[in-house]
Amino acid sequence: MVTDRISQGAELWLKDLESALSSADGIELDALFLDESYYRDTGALTWDFHQYHGRTAIENILGSVNKDMHPHNFRLADGWPAPQEMDNGTATTIEVFFQFETGSAQVIALMYGVPDETNPYGFRTQSLYTRLEGLNGVDAPAVHPRGYGYTPSQPGENWLEHRERARSFEDREIEVLIVGAGQAGLMTAAYLKYFGVAALVIDKHDRVGDNWRKRYASLNLHNTINMNHFPLLRFPEHYPQYLPKDVLGEWLETYSRYLDLDIWASTDFVGAEYDTVGKKWAATVTTANGEQRVLNPKHIVLATGGIGGKPNIPNLPGLADFAGKVMHSSEFTESDGFAGKKALVIGMGSSAHDIARDLHNHGVQVTMVQRSPVVINSVEIANSAYAAGYADGVPIELGDLRYGLALIGPLRIAASKQAHQAGKEADAELHRGLEKAGVVLGDGYEGAGWLDLFLRTGGGYYLNAGASELIVSGDIKVIQADQINHFTGSGALLADGSTLESDLIILATGYQNRKVEVAEQFGDDIAERIGDIARLSEEGEWANMWSQTAQRGLWFSGGGIPQVRPGARILALLIKADLLDLIPDRYRRDAQVLTAQ
């Protein structure tokens, strides 16, 4: 049978790969890998996030880490699909899930091969992904442990008293301080607790979930629920396909309570200084009662955003003279109170479209001001590509592992270009209507569309959930920014001498890079050493997210739920490995030994 032949070839490939890695004469992968092949590792062999493009680069990195990591016991993965042949419509691919161990960890891996009947395996490797899956000696928590779930510190102490005392961290050490109780902070805290790490989450809001509750009322997720499940606790089946922001806000609070996470609400993070000798932070926070407290965690995770943090407020000529109300999109919550008025929405990204639609639906006359080309796809068309790996019946763990390989730069770009072209064809009629209405459409970076823009800039696209039809019909107007001469007390003076009157101006102009927050809270030196956050690096990774950074003990988590879910697990494992002193110094980010070649 074909399946048996593929499995036999995969087992032989694994045997020869392990043999090549253990060779004392240097690693040669000619027979196993194509010349144009790719490798991505997230924590498994480099204790970091890295990509390597080309067989020579792969041979170099595997040869470099082999003597430290000692990969061994390669075998087909238990509980994952058997080796199989897949047809994606344009080419046939061999898919192999396998696992192995290193000196201190367990690894799950995924390989895609190109069929080659002249090869003893029946294929040669095109792409390989290895992911840190566990640490030796770090076991999952016991299921229903004996007793009452706690050990009293004194006679008569009940469970609630025990938890309140533990949550105060008055008599125990904080190993990890997590700033932000959104999805990124909570998932990271959940995994850290799972791996036995004492983590405290702080959040400036009064309640967990307020970061979603306080956003504009019409906000819904643009991707489907089947790709947004949280780790260790799935959404209930009665939740809708596209989650409203208030449902998600309530879920965050439920999740934190269900997993019994340690959280301080109404607590501000002031800043921190690192003790290089003691390898710990002096982190200052202001608690709900106004008290300033200095905490000494070994690690800090900033989970205060994904693509960006602080609002980006452009310097628009004359805007200071505007007599109406001006606000950034982050301040906009609802359209009530603006009925019958006129609004200018500066920007054409997702928030700009959502807000413009909400304003229109509440009786506001809306004009959008476009500053640069925008990629627009119907949400259903976008999800046909983006969510394909999370289709009904596909386990979310399987989708996450395949997505991890798909993030290899050249493969991701090629797939994004293909998806964008298919989207343009499917949405051709919608695009004609938008262009007729004055919208300038774009193709993103090198024609890679919105999938690439999300990782590259976090903006410049919109997945249509209804605003596009309002633009096509003329219910929402669109003008180009170069049509505006400057702003006045009553609105915008246009180049033709007329005035576009307005009562409200909303700046849907995006966010600054999180590097700005780092400079404010940790100092310019650390910010410069770390560099940009959540932007594509030269290797093709999302810079500094879930991985090591150039500052020991400082980590970042954020982004969409499908990115955070696998990323937070690896981040938690890397922190646990650091606490156990498993990461050799030459594998530290500032050593720069293992960068792509």
N, C-alpha and C positions, 0 to 999 in steps of 0.2 A: 504494500500500500504506500501511497505518496507520503502520508503522515509518518509512517514508520521509517521511511527512507530519510525524511527531513530530521527526525529525532536522532537517528543514528549518525547522520552528518553533524548535527549539533553537538552530540556527545563527543565525537572525535575532535571537533573544533575546540571544545572546552579543554579536552585533554592536552591538545597541542598548544593552546594558549597558556595553560598553566606551566607546561614544560618550557615554553619560550621565556616566560617571566622568571623562571628559576635558573636559566642558563647563566653560567659564569663567563661566557664569551660575548656577552652583549645581546640585547634583544633584537631579533629579526622577525618581522611580521609579514614578509613579502607574500607568503602563501596564504596568510589568513586575512589580510586587509588589502583593499584596493589602494592604488597610489593616491587617489583623491578620496580620502576617508576622513572621518571626524570622530572626535571623542569629547564627551562632556562628563565632568565629575562634580558632584555636589557632596563634598565632605568625606567620601569613601576612601580615596587614596591620596588626596592632597590636603585634607582637613580644611577645605575651602571650596569656593565655586570657581571653576576654570573650564575653558574650552581649548581644544588643540585641533588645528586644521591641517590635514596632510599626514600621510603615514610616517614620514620622518619625524615630525613633531610628536606623534603618538609614541613612536619607539623611544624617543629621547625622554619623554616624561615618565613612561612606564619603567624605563631603565633607571631613572633617577630615584623614583620612590620605592622601587622593589626591595632594596636592602633594608629600608626602614619599616615598610608596611608588611612585608612577608605575605603577600596574598597566596591563599592555598585552599584546597578542598573545593575546587570548582565543580559545580553540578547543576543540572536543570532545577529550576526553582520549584519548590513545593508550594502548592496552592495557587499557582499562576498558570495561565494557559500553556498547553504543550506547544512545542515548536510547530509552526504552521506557515503555509504559503498564503499570502494575501495579495489581492488584486485591487489596486486603488483606482482603476479605470485607465491609467496611463502606463503603469509598469507593475511587474510582479515583485514582491518583496518577501524575503524569508524573515520571520519574526521569532526570536529566541529569548525567553526569560531565563535567567540563571542567577545563582547566588554563590557566594564564597565568603571566606573569612580572612581577616588580616590578623596581625598580632594582638589587636585590642578591640576589633569591631566585627559586626556582621554587615554584609553588603548585598543589596539587590541590584541586578543589572538587566539591561535590555539591549539587544543587538538586532540591527536590521542588516540583512545581507542581500546581495544581488545574485540571482541564480547563475551558476557557472558549472556546467556539466563536465568540464575538463578538470575541475578541481575535486579532490577527494571528498570534500565536505558537501559538494553540490552547490556551493555559494562562496562568495568572498565578502568580507565585512565592509559595509559602506559607512555605518554609524554605530557608535557604542555609547551607552550612558550607564554610569555607575553612581549609586546613591547610598549614602550612609543610612543604615536601617536600624542598627542597634549597637550597644556597647557591651563587651563581655563583662559579665558580673552585674549588669544593671538590669534587673528583672522588672516585669510589669507588676503593678500593685496586686496584692492578694484579692481574690474574689470573696466578698463577704467574710472579712477577717473575724476571728473569734472575739467575743466580748461586745462592748457597747460603742466601739469606734473611737475610744480615747482612753488615756491613762490619767486619772485625777492627780493633780499636783499636790493636793491636800485633801484630807478627809471631808466628804460632803460636797466636793466640787462636781457640778453637773456638766452635761455636754455643752450647753450654751455658754456657761461661764468659762469652760475650757477654751471654746472657740473664740470668744471675745478676748480672752487673755492672749491667745496665740496670735490673733489678728493684730493686736496692738504692737507686737514685736518689742515689748518692753524687756523681755527676758530671754530672747533668742535672736540669733543673727539673721539678717537678711542677706541671702546670697545673690539675689538678682532683684533689681528695681526696674519695673516696667512702667514707662510713662505713657499713659493712654489706655483707656478701657474700651476701645472699639474692637472690631473683629480681630485685628492684628495682635493687640495686647492680650485679649482673652484667650485666643488660640495658643499663643506663646506660653501664657501662664498655665493653661491646661496641660500642655505637653511637659512643661518643667515639673509640674506637680506629679505627673505620671512617671517621670524619671527620678523623682525623689529630691527635687531641688526646692529650697525655700524661696519663694518669689512673692513679692508684694507689688500689686498694681495700684498706681495712683491715677486719678483723673480729676480734671478741673471742674467737671459738671457735677450737679447735685445727685444725679442718678445714673447708673450704668445704662447706656442706650440713648442718653440725651444727645450724643453726637449725631445720631440719626433723627431723633424726634424733633430737634430744633432746626432741621433743614427745611427747604421749601415744601409746602404741603402736598404738591402733586408728584413728588419724586417717587419713582418706582425703579427697581433694578431692571436693567436692560438685558440681562442674561437669565436663563431659566433656572428654576429651583433645583433641578437634578444635578447641576454642576456647582451648587452653592452650599451643600451640606457642611455642617461644622464637624470637626473631629470629635469622636467619643460620644456624640449625641446628634442624631439626625433630626431634620425638621419633621413635624407630624404630617400625616398624609392629607389633612384637610387644608393645608396652606396653599395659596394660589401659585400658579406657574411663575408669575412675575411678582416678586415680593414688594409690597408697598413699604415705604421707609418706616412707618410707624410699627408695622408688624416686625420688621427687622430690629427696631429699637427695643421693643418688648422682648424679642427673642434673646438679645444680648443680656438683658437683665435675668431672664429665666436661665440662660446658659451659665451665667456666673454663679447663680444660687445653686443650681443643680450640681455643679461640679465643686461647689463650696470653695471658691477661689478667695484669696485674701486681697481685699480691695479697700482703699481709702478714697471715698468720694470727696468732692469739694476741696481737693488738695492740689496746690500748684507746685510745679517743679521750677525752682529758682535757678539752679545751676550746680556744677560739680567740678571738683579738682581731683586729679589722679595722683595717688601716692605710688611712685614707681618702685619703691623699696618694698612696701607692704602689699603691693599689687591689689589695691582697693581704692574705692572712691570716697570722698567726703562730699555727699550730695545733700544740698539744702532744699527742704520742702516747706511750704506753708500749709498747715493743716486746716481743717474746717473751722476750728475755734480761733484761728489767727496766729497760732503758735508756730514759730520757726523751729524745725527739728533737723538735725544733721544725722543722716544715715550713712552707713559704711558698707555698702554692697561691693562684691568683687566685680559685678557686671551690671551695666545699665543697658536696657533695651529701649530705644525711642520708637514708640509705636503710635506716633501722633499724625500719621498721614501716609499716603502712598507716593504719588507723583510729586506732590508739593505740600508745603505747610502754610506759611504766611501768605495772605492775599497779595497778588500783584496789582498795584495801583498805578496805571500809566499816567504820565504827565501830559494831559490833553490840553491844548491851548484854550484858555478862557473858561475851563471847567469851574474854576474857583469863583467865577462871576455868576454861575447859574443860581437862580433864586429858588428853584424847586429842591426836591429831595434827591440826594445822590447816595447810592449804597453799592457795595461790592456784592456779588452774587452770594457770597458766604453769609451775608447778613439778611438776605431775603428769605422770609418764611412763608408768607401768604399774600394773596392779592386783595383780600378784603380791605376796604377803605380806599381803593383806587378806582372803583367803578366810575365810568364816565370820564376818566382822565386820559391823558396821553403819556406814553412812555417810550423812551429810547433804550434799547438793550444793546450795549456795546459788546460785540463778540458774536461768533457763530458756532461755538462748540456745543457740547451736550447740555450744559447748564443753561446757556443762552437760549437754546431752543425750548427746553422744558419750561423755563420761566416765561418766555414769550407766549407760549401756548397757554399757560396758566393765567397770565394776565388777560389774554384775549377772552378766555372762557369766563372771566369775571367782568367783562364789559369794558376793558381797557383798549384804547386804540394804540397798537404797538407797531413800532418801526425798529427793525434790527439793523445794526451798522456792522458791515463786514469789513474786516481789516486784512484778511488773507484768505487764499483759497481753502475750501473745506471739502472733506470727503464725507459723502452721505450715502448710507445704505439703509434699506428697510431692515428693521430689527429682526424679522424672520429670516431674511436673506443672510444677514450677518451671522446669526446663530447657526445657520446651516453649515457654516465653515467652523466657527469658533467652538460651537458646542457639539460638533460631530463626534468627538471622542467621549462624550458623556451622554450618549443617546440612551433612551429607555432600555433597561436591562443590562447596561454595561456598569459593572461595579465602579464606584467613584475612585477607588484605589487604583484600578487599572487605568482609568482615564488620566489620573495624576502622573503615573509613571510614563505613559506614552507622551504626555505633554512635556515631561521633563526632557525627553530626547528631542522632541520637536522644537525645543528652544535653542538647539544648535544653530548658530548664526546663519550660515549659508542655506541650510535646510529651511529655516524659518522664513528667510527672505523669499526664497523660491515659492514656498507654499503661500505666503502672504500675497505675492504678486498674482499667483494663480487664482486665489480666492477673490482678490480685488477685481480682476478681469471678469470673473464669473458674476460678481455682484453688479458690475457696470452693465453687463448684458441683461441681467434679470431686472434691473431697475432702470432700464433705458427710458421708458416712458416717463417715469417720475423725474429723472434727470432732465429730460427735455422741458418739462413743465417748470422746474426750478430755474433753469437757465433763462427761460422766457420771463420769469418773474424777477430776474436781476441777480440771481445767485451765481457766484463764480465758483465752479467745482474744481477740485484738484485730485491728484492721484497719490498724494503723500510722497514719501522718500523713495525715489527711483521706481515709482509705480507700485509700491508695496501696500498702499491703502491704509485703512484704519487699524488693522491688526498690528502693523509696524509702528504707527504713530502712537498707539497706546504706550508702548515700551519706550519709544524714543523721546517723546515730549509730553505725553499725557493729554494732549489736546489736538485740535485741528480736525475733528470728526464729529459726526452725529449719527446715531442709529435711530432712524425715524420711528417715533412712537405716536405720530399724529401731527407734529408741527409742520412737516413738509407740505401736507395737503392744504393747510391754512395759508402757507406762503404761495403755493400754486394758485389758489383761489383768489388771492389778493387780500385776504382778511388780515394777514400779517405782511407788512411792507418790508422790503429790503433795499437798503442803499449801500453804496461803497464808501469807505472812510474818506477817500480822496475827494468825495463830493462835499465834505464839510470843510469850510474855511476855518471856523473856530466856534466855540460855544459862547453863548451870551446869557444874559439874565433870564431870557424866556425860552431858550432852547439852543438850536444849532443854526448858525448862519451858513447857508450853502454857497457853493462856488458861483451859482447863477444869481446870487443876490437875495434870494428868498430865505425866509426863516422857517425852520421846521420846529414848531412850538412843542413844548413838552412840560409836563408837571413832575416827571420822575425819570431819572437816569440810573440804569443798573449797569454796573461794570462787571460783565461776565468775562473777565480778562485773565482768568487763571491764577496760578499761585507761583510764588518764588520757590526756587529749589530749597530743599530742607537744609542745605549747607548754611543758609542764613541763620536758621535757628541754632545750629551747632555753634556758630561763631558767637551768638549772644549768650548761650548757656555754658559753653566749654572754652571759649576763647578762639581768637583768630588762628592761632598756631595749629590747634587740633583740626579746625575746619579746613584749613588749607591742606594739611596732610591727608585728610580723608578724601577731600574732593567732592565732586557732585554725587548726589544720592538719587537712586531710582532713575538713572539715565543709562542708555546703552554704553557699555565700555568698549574699548577697542577689540576685546575678545568676543563681544557679543552678549556678555552677561548684564543683568540689571544691577548697575554698580552699587556695591555696599549693602545690598539687601539680603538679609538672612545669613550673609557670609561674614568672614572676618573683615575687619577694617584696619586701617593703618594705626588706629589707636586701640591698644589692647584693652579689653573690657568694655568697649562701646560697640553696640550692635544696633541694627535697624530692622524693623518689620513694618510691612504696610502693603497697600495695593488692594486689588479685588480679592474676593473670597477664594476663587480658584487658585490664585497665586499664593495667598497667605497660607492656605491649608497645608500644602506640602512644604512650603518654605519654613513655616513656624516649627514643624517637627524637626527638620534638619538643624535649624538654629538652636533649638533646645538641646539636641544631642551634642552640638559643637560646644555649647556652654558647659554641659555636663562633662564632656571630655576635658575641657580646660580645667574644671574644678578637680578632676581626678588626675590632672597633670599628665595627660596622655599625648598632648600635642608637642612634638619636638620643636625647639627654637627655630630651626631652619624652615619649618612649615608656617611660621608666622607671616602675616601679610607684609610687614615691613621688611622681612628678609628678601622678598621679591625673587625667590629662587625658582618658584614653580609657575611663573607666568607663561603665557602661550608663546610658542616659538614659531 
